[in-house]
Amino acid sequence: MKAFYTIGLLIISNIFMTFAWYGHLKLRQESSWFASLPLIGVIVFSWSIAFFEYSCQIPANRIGFSGNGGPFSLMQLKVIQEVITLIVFTVFTTIFFKGETFHWNHLAAFLCLVMAVYFVFMK
């Protein structure tokens, strides 16, 4: 069960992270009040979202880390997190940024990451 909790929390964390890091770009296009915010306002806005990212990321790493009784090594946790990040980012970009397109080289990069997951879990 710890593996499922870890991966679930990492997914939620990465959704918040993606909105914190890239959501302001879309909000700037969609909202005049947001577009008029100075950079410091955008940073504070993003950090307020990032709080929820950290609120999921930290427990995910604690639950999942083998040093705390979890099923994953530190290296495995990092590779899982990176793959989840790219999947969430791809879905986010495809839905919210219509001008961005998915190309064959993006698929090739994802396949390399899948291979990274395979190799990091290899005994």
Order of alpha helices (4+ residues) and beta strands (2+ residues): alpha-alpha-alpha-alpha-alpha
